[in-house]
Amino acid sequence: MIRLASIIKEYEEDFIKKHSNQLLPSHYKALSAIKTCRSIHSPKMLMQCENKKCSNQTLVPHSCGHRHCPHCQNYETCKWIDKQLQKQLPADYYMVAEPVEV
């Protein structure tokens, strides 16, 4: 699966050149956070085996936690969708569109 971070790294410079007059500081923060999410450049946390006889330890990169990052928000999104689905009534659902006048 291609990561959004690799797309940002490859096209960020061209994107900023083309849209710099429309970008807000929050957009730059999002690009920066997503680009470094779970990479060698992000802070690390020490993971250790729970078994007391095992001394296996490894450093795992932190996620960025940005609200627009698909890697960080995937779990939260799935949790929210499951919660919404539990609220459904046991009935058939249909989407009805209103007629559009031309």
FIKOLDREN-444855 format. One line per field, with one value per atom (N, C-alpha, C): residue number from 1; residue in three letters; atom name; x, y, z. Coordinates in steps of 0.001 Angstrom, whole numbers, plus 500000, padded with zeros to 6 digits. Atoms other than C-alpha are relative to their C-alpha. Layout:
resi = [NUM | ...]
resn = [ALA | ...]
name = [CA | ...]
xx = [X | ...]
yy = [Y | ...]
zz = [Z | ...]
REM end
This chain:
resi = [1 | 1 | 1 | 2 | 2 | 2 | 3 | 3 | 3 | 4 | 4 | 4 | 5 | 5 | 5 | 6 | 6 | 6 | 7 | 7 | 7 | 8 | 8 | 8 | 9 | 9 | 9 | 10 | 10 | 10 | 11 | 11 | 11 | 12 | 12 | 12 | 13 | 13 | 13 | 14 | 14 | 14 | 15 | 15 | 15 | 16 | 16 | 16 | 17 | 17 | 17 | 18 | 18 | 18 | 19 | 19 | 19 | 20 | 20 | 20 | 21 | 21 | 21 | 22 | 22 | 22 | 23 | 23 | 23 | 24 | 24 | 24 | 25 | 25 | 25 | 26 | 26 | 26 | 27 | 27 | 27 | 28 | 28 | 28 | 29 | 29 | 29 | 30 | 30 | 30 | 31 | 31 | 31 | 32 | 32 | 32 | 33 | 33 | 33 | 34 | 34 | 34 | 35 | 35 | 35 | 36 | 36 | 36 | 37 | 37 | 37 | 38 | 38 | 38 | 39 | 39 | 39 | 40 | 40 | 40 | 41 | 41 | 41 | 42 | 42 | 42 | 43 | 43 | 43 | 44 | 44 | 44 | 45 | 45 | 45 | 46 | 46 | 46 | 47 | 47 | 47 | 48 | 48 | 48 | 49 | 49 | 49 | 50 | 50 | 50 | 51 | 51 | 51 | 52 | 52 | 52 | 53 | 53 | 53 | 54 | 54 | 54 | 55 | 55 | 55 | 56 | 56 | 56 | 57 | 57 | 57 | 58 | 58 | 58 | 59 | 59 | 59 | 60 | 60 | 60 | 61 | 61 | 61 | 62 | 62 | 62 | 63 | 63 | 63 | 64 | 64 | 64 | 65 | 65 | 65 | 66 | 66 | 66 | 67 | 67 | 67 | 68 | 68 | 68 | 69 | 69 | 69 | 70 | 70 | 70 | 71 | 71 | 71 | 72 | 72 | 72 | 73 | 73 | 73 | 74 | 74 | 74 | 75 | 75 | 75 | 76 | 76 | 76 | 77 | 77 | 77 | 78 | 78 | 78 | 79 | 79 | 79 | 80 | 80 | 80 | 81 | 81 | 81 | 82 | 82 | 82 | 83 | 83 | 83 | 84 | 84 | 84 | 85 | 85 | 85 | 86 | 86 | 86 | 87 | 87 | 87 | 88 | 88 | 88 | 89 | 89 | 89 | 90 | 90 | 90 | 91 | 91 | 91 | 92 | 92 | 92 | 93 | 93 | 93 | 94 | 94 | 94 | 95 | 95 | 95 | 96 | 96 | 96 | 97 | 97 | 97 | 98 | 98 | 98 | 99 | 99 | 99 | 100 | 100 | 100 | 101 | 101 | 101 | 102 | 102 | 102]
resn = [MET | MET | MET | ILE | ILE | ILE | ARG | ARG | ARG | LEU | LEU | LEU | ALA | ALA | ALA | SER | SER | SER | ILE | ILE | ILE | ILE | ILE | ILE | LYS | LYS | LYS | GLU | GLU | GLU | TYR | TYR | TYR | GLU | GLU | GLU | GLU | GLU | GLU | ASP | ASP | ASP | PHE | PHE | PHE | ILE | ILE | ILE | LYS | LYS | LYS | LYS | LYS | LYS | HIS | HIS | HIS | SER | SER | SER | ASN | ASN | ASN | GLN | GLN | GLN | LEU | LEU | LEU | LEU | LEU | LEU | PRO | PRO | PRO | SER | SER | SER | HIS | HIS | HIS | TYR | TYR | TYR | LYS | LYS | LYS | ALA | ALA | ALA | LEU | LEU | LEU | SER | SER | SER | ALA | ALA | ALA | ILE | ILE | ILE | LYS | LYS | LYS | THR | THR | THR | CYS | CYS | CYS | ARG | ARG | ARG | SER | SER | SER | ILE | ILE | ILE | HIS | HIS | HIS | SER | SER | SER | PRO | PRO | PRO | LYS | LYS | LYS | MET | MET | MET | LEU | LEU | LEU | MET | MET | MET | GLN | GLN | GLN | CYS | CYS | CYS | GLU | GLU | GLU | ASN | ASN | ASN | LYS | LYS | LYS | LYS | LYS | LYS | CYS | CYS | CYS | SER | SER | SER | ASN | ASN | ASN | GLN | GLN | GLN | THR | THR | THR | LEU | LEU | LEU | VAL | VAL | VAL | PRO | PRO | PRO | HIS | HIS | HIS | SER | SER | SER | CYS | CYS | CYS | GLY | GLY | GLY | HIS | HIS | HIS | ARG | ARG | ARG | HIS | HIS | HIS | CYS | CYS | CYS | PRO | PRO | PRO | HIS | HIS | HIS | CYS | CYS | CYS | GLN | GLN | GLN | ASN | ASN | ASN | TYR | TYR | TYR | GLU | GLU | GLU | THR | THR | THR | CYS | CYS | CYS | LYS | LYS | LYS | TRP | TRP | TRP | ILE | ILE | ILE | ASP | ASP | ASP | LYS | LYS | LYS | GLN | GLN | GLN | LEU | LEU | LEU | GLN | GLN | GLN | LYS | LYS | LYS | GLN | GLN | GLN | LEU | LEU | LEU | PRO | PRO | PRO | ALA | ALA | ALA | ASP | ASP | ASP | TYR | TYR | TYR | TYR | TYR | TYR | MET | MET | MET | VAL | VAL | VAL | ALA | ALA | ALA | GLU | GLU | GLU | PRO | PRO | PRO | VAL | VAL | VAL | GLU | GLU | GLU | VAL | VAL | VAL]
name = [N | CA | C | N | CA | C | N | CA | C | N | CA | C | N | CA | C | N | CA | C | N | CA | C | N | CA | C | N | CA | C | N | CA | C | N | CA | C | N | CA | C | N | CA | C | N | CA | C | N | CA | C | N | CA | C | N | CA | C | N | CA | C | N | CA | C | N | CA | C | N | CA | C | N | CA | C | N | CA | C | N | CA | C | N | CA | C | N | CA | C | N | CA | C | N | CA | C | N | CA | C | N | CA | C | N | CA | C | N | CA | C | N | CA | C | N | CA | C | N | CA | C | N | CA | C | N | CA | C | N | CA | C | N | CA | C | N | CA | C | N | CA | C | N | CA | C | N | CA | C | N | CA | C | N | CA | C | N | CA | C | N | CA | C | N | CA | C | N | CA | C | N | CA | C | N | CA | C | N | CA | C | N | CA | C | N | CA | C | N | CA | C | N | CA | C | N | CA | C | N | CA | C | N | CA | C | N | CA | C | N | CA | C | N | CA | C | N | CA | C | N | CA | C | N | CA | C | N | CA | C | N | CA | C | N | CA | C | N | CA | C | N | CA | C | N | CA | C | N | CA | C | N | CA | C | N | CA | C | N | CA | C | N | CA | C | N | CA | C | N | CA | C | N | CA | C | N | CA | C | N | CA | C | N | CA | C | N | CA | C | N | CA | C | N | CA | C | N | CA | C | N | CA | C | N | CA | C | N | CA | C | N | CA | C | N | CA | C | N | CA | C | N | CA | C | N | CA | C | N | CA | C | N | CA | C | N | CA | C | N | CA | C | N | CA | C | N | CA | C | N | CA | C | N | CA | C]
xx = [500842 | 500000 | 500889 | 499229 | 501346 | 499581 | 500274 | 501640 | 499876 | 500194 | 500445 | 501291 | 498731 | 503790 | 500920 | 499124 | 505620 | 499509 | 500559 | 503272 | 500342 | 499676 | 503801 | 501478 | 498565 | 507583 | 500341 | 499683 | 507567 | 499451 | 500671 | 505159 | 499824 | 500218 | 505241 | 500543 | 499369 | 507610 | 499174 | 500814 | 505577 | 498638 | 501305 | 502322 | 500066 | 499854 | 503567 | 500249 | 499772 | 504866 | 498699 | 501234 | 501520 | 498913 | 501121 | 499234 | 500408 | 499514 | 501334 | 499129 | 500840 | 499001 | 498668 | 501258 | 496074 | 500197 | 499738 | 497767 | 500064 | 499985 | 497265 | 501098 | 498994 | 499775 | 499574 | 500487 | 497577 | 500228 | 499734 | 498042 | 501457 | 498575 | 501815 | 500259 | 499851 | 501545 | 499508 | 500549 | 499392 | 500972 | 499043 | 501835 | 501224 | 498817 | 504752 | 499726 | 500340 | 503010 | 499817 | 500279 | 501789 | 501270 | 498750 | 505163 | 500920 | 499113 | 506970 | 499307 | 500764 | 504227 | 500595 | 499478 | 505631 | 501221 | 498782 | 508903 | 501218 | 498773 | 512512 | 500227 | 499831 | 512201 | 499059 | 500940 | 509359 | 500576 | 499518 | 509918 | 499730 | 500128 | 510305 | 499502 | 500367 | 508735 | 500586 | 499385 | 510275 | 498909 | 500954 | 508175 | 500768 | 499333 | 509008 | 499021 | 500817 | 507699 | 499451 | 500626 | 505252 | 500473 | 499491 | 506728 | 501271 | 498855 | 509163 | 501276 | 498825 | 511477 | 500596 | 499555 | 511723 | 500569 | 499411 | 514004 | 499966 | 500099 | 512988 | 499464 | 500399 | 512789 | 500204 | 499836 | 512313 | 499490 | 500457 | 511941 | 498994 | 501076 | 508711 | 499728 | 500253 | 508124 | 498560 | 501311 | 505251 | 499248 | 500820 | 502379 | 499878 | 500062 | 501816 | 498757 | 501222 | 498254 | 499211 | 500699 | 497192 | 498624 | 501379 | 493455 | 499747 | 500165 | 493935 | 500867 | 499108 | 496437 | 499198 | 500788 | 494838 | 500524 | 499440 | 497218 | 499576 | 500333 | 496469 | 498509 | 501438 | 492763 | 499220 | 500713 | 491914 | 499290 | 500598 | 491314 | 498812 | 501082 | 489229 | 498800 | 501077 | 487220 | 499226 | 500663 | 486498 | 499170 | 500726 | 485478 | 498709 | 501160 | 483113 | 498947 | 500937 | 481557 | 499288 | 500621 | 480974 | 498959 | 500948 | 479311 | 498733 | 501157 | 477040 | 499157 | 500728 | 476125 | 499195 | 500725 | 475087 | 498717 | 501179 | 472553 | 498886 | 501009 | 470732 | 498844 | 501177 | 467232 | 499976 | 500070 | 466529 | 498961 | 500909 | 464957 | 500824 | 499322 | 465757 | 500202 | 499687 | 467419 | 500118 | 499935 | 467092 | 500404 | 499663 | 468542 | 499056 | 500955 | 465958 | 500500 | 499528 | 467068 | 498787 | 501070 | 464882 | 500157 | 499892 | 464030 | 500590 | 499338 | 466107 | 499317 | 500617 | 464422 | 501084 | 499015 | 466286 | 499541]
yy = [498822 | 500000 | 501244 | 498758 | 503422 | 500902 | 499107 | 505794 | 501438 | 498598 | 509363 | 500786 | 499316 | 510434 | 499957 | 500100 | 509169 | 500911 | 499088 | 511155 | 501440 | 498637 | 514297 | 500285 | 499797 | 513851 | 500230 | 499897 | 513448 | 501277 | 498903 | 516244 | 501278 | 498842 | 518690 | 501300 | 498783 | 521167 | 500586 | 499526 | 521396 | 500495 | 499626 | 521560 | 501380 | 498713 | 524447 | 501119 | 498978 | 526336 | 500392 | 499756 | 525986 | 500647 | 499561 | 526718 | 500841 | 499300 | 528771 | 501195 | 498847 | 531772 | 499591 | 500486 | 529585 | 499206 | 500850 | 527602 | 500807 | 499403 | 528449 | 499340 | 500639 | 527775 | 498604 | 501322 | 524858 | 498944 | 500939 | 523265 | 499549 | 500340 | 523408 | 499067 | 500860 | 521872 | 498591 | 501317 | 519039 | 499253 | 500634 | 518328 | 499498 | 500368 | 518289 | 498816 | 501084 | 516043 | 498686 | 501230 | 513513 | 499456 | 500409 | 513456 | 499230 | 500657 | 512393 | 498944 | 500951 | 510160 | 498593 | 501366 | 506827 | 499754 | 500129 | 507455 | 500009 | 499971 | 507380 | 501377 | 498644 | 511132 | 500328 | 499727 | 510872 | 499492 | 500491 | 510395 | 498505 | 501451 | 506795 | 499685 | 500507 | 504848 | 498598 | 501292 | 501793 | 498977 | 501090 | 498635 | 498837 | 501082 | 495794 | 498847 | 501199 | 492250 | 499968 | 500059 | 491756 | 498778 | 501194 | 488339 | 500368 | 499594 | 488861 | 499257 | 500772 | 486164 | 500489 | 499500 | 487887 | 501407 | 498664 | 490882 | 500707 | 499429 | 491717 | 501440 | 498593 | 495489 | 500511 | 499394 | 497553 | 501434 | 498618 | 501211 | 500092 | 499881 | 502011 | 501483 | 498585 | 505375 | 500389 | 499452 | 507475 | 500437 | 499418 | 508469 | 501497 | 498543 | 512168 | 500453 | 499645 | 512209 | 501129 | 498890 | 514899 | 499550 | 500397 | 514921 | 499721 | 500273 | 514795 | 498849 | 501096 | 511931 | 498700 | 501227 | 508775 | 498834 | 501085 | 506489 | 500133 | 499775 | 508058 | 499933 | 499902 | 508544 | 498788 | 501171 | 505203 | 499254 | 500719 | 503498 | 500772 | 499170 | 506399 | 500025 | 499982 | 506521 | 498686 | 501305 | 502789 | 499852 | 500057 | 503062 | 500821 | 499125 | 505953 | 499359 | 500647 | 504082 | 498837 | 501111 | 500992 | 500495 | 499425 | 503140 | 500487 | 499508 | 504750 | 498839 | 501159 | 501372 | 499307 | 500603 | 500118 | 500774 | 499170 | 502975 | 499760 | 500233 | 501767 | 499174 | 500793 | 500463 | 498777 | 501200 | 496952 | 500186 | 499701 | 498178 | 500158 | 499750 | 498568 | 501499 | 498593 | 501857 | 500280 | 499580 | 503709 | 501457 | 498613 | 506914 | 500548 | 499393 | 509144 | 501385 | 498681 | 512106 | 500836 | 499101 | 515111 | 500334 | 499627 | 515947 | 501401 | 498717 | 518793 | 500656 | 499260 | 521441 | 500566 | 499518 | 522357 | 501289]
zz = [500000 | 500000 | 500000 | 500061 | 499107 | 501159 | 498867 | 502031 | 499519 | 500327 | 501856 | 500198 | 499741 | 503298 | 498786 | 501172 | 500204 | 498876 | 501013 | 497938 | 500357 | 499560 | 500010 | 499755 | 500197 | 499943 | 498534 | 501429 | 496172 | 499365 | 500703 | 495220 | 500820 | 499125 | 498143 | 499409 | 500533 | 496519 | 498852 | 501129 | 493298 | 500471 | 499460 | 495258 | 500654 | 499314 | 497399 | 498993 | 501030 | 494353 | 499313 | 500742 | 492616 | 500858 | 499167 | 495590 | 501208 | 498807 | 498012 | 500399 | 499670 | 497765 | 500634 | 499430 | 498934 | 501293 | 498842 | 501717 | 501291 | 498670 | 505374 | 500833 | 499135 | 508168 | 500462 | 499581 | 509257 | 498919 | 501089 | 505827 | 500022 | 499919 | 506170 | 501186 | 498817 | 509670 | 499699 | 500352 | 508303 | 499088 | 500912 | 505477 | 500758 | 499233 | 507888 | 500919 | 499071 | 510414 | 499253 | 500750 | 507844 | 499353 | 500658 | 506103 | 500959 | 499039 | 509290 | 500850 | 499189 | 510744 | 499903 | 499884 | 511918 | 499120 | 500804 | 510139 | 500919 | 499196 | 511269 | 500619 | 499499 | 511876 | 501154 | 498915 | 514402 | 501326 | 498696 | 518151 | 500144 | 499820 | 519310 | 501413 | 498682 | 522146 | 500141 | 499726 | 523778 | 500289 | 499799 | 523456 | 500609 | 499307 | 525783 | 500188 | 499820 | 526042 | 501423 | 498669 | 528938 | 500793 | 499345 | 529710 | 500762 | 499177 | 532612 | 499644 | 500378 | 531286 | 498681 | 501304 | 527907 | 500162 | 499906 | 527597 | 498650 | 501345 | 524018 | 500072 | 500051 | 523462 | 498586 | 501316 | 520331 | 500042 | 500114 | 519438 | 498857 | 500977 | 517608 | 499789 | 500240 | 515890 | 500380 | 499639 | 517229 | 498751 | 501056 | 515022 | 500274 | 499857 | 514419 | 500761 | 499297 | 515787 | 499366 | 500657 | 513336 | 499545 | 500296 | 512711 | 498524 | 501427 | 508923 | 499510 | 500381 | 508939 | 499897 | 500152 | 507512 | 500837 | 499197 | 509429 | 501454 | 498591 | 512799 | 500254 | 499769 | 512358 | 499534 | 500499 | 510752 | 501129 | 498876 | 514115 | 500567 | 499453 | 515443 | 499054 | 500987 | 512219 | 500027 | 499959 | 512327 | 501269 | 498731 | 515975 | 499917 | 500142 | 515163 | 499092 | 500933 | 512206 | 500694 | 499281 | 514358 | 500997 | 499031 | 517015 | 499298 | 500744 | 514406 | 499475 | 500514 | 512907 | 501094 | 498879 | 516354 | 500322 | 499749 | 516509 | 498989 | 501036 | 513409 | 500536 | 499685 | 513790 | 499099 | 500837 | 512501 | 498889 | 501113 | 509272 | 498726 | 501265 | 505601 | 499837 | 500202 | 504729 | 498507 | 501395 | 501421 | 499944 | 500217 | 500089 | 498944 | 500910 | 498459 | 499649 | 500444 | 496372 | 499609 | 500400 | 495910 | 498521 | 501421 | 492301 | 499857 | 500251 | 490906 | 498818 | 501107 | 488808 | 499111 | 500962 | 485669 | 499359]
REM end
